[in-house]
């Protein structure tokens, strides 16, 4: 199954709809700076606080994810 990474606010209804629609066909990973107010099913959610430290923490998590998943670079 292919992976999709989404960088979006977790408390947005638009994010919820996109994530729900894409999770039927792909493995979805949601990275967000805002705490989600919705319940996401079949989705890996990484939340950090909305601050400078939270921003760098999120960048670090994305970097670690990229190293682990080893995406194709064709």
Buried (B, 14 or more C-beta within 10 A) or exposed (E): EEEBBBEBBBEBEEBBEBBBEBBEEEBBBBBBBBEBEBEBEEBEBBBBEEEEEBEEBBEEBBEEBEEEEEEEEE
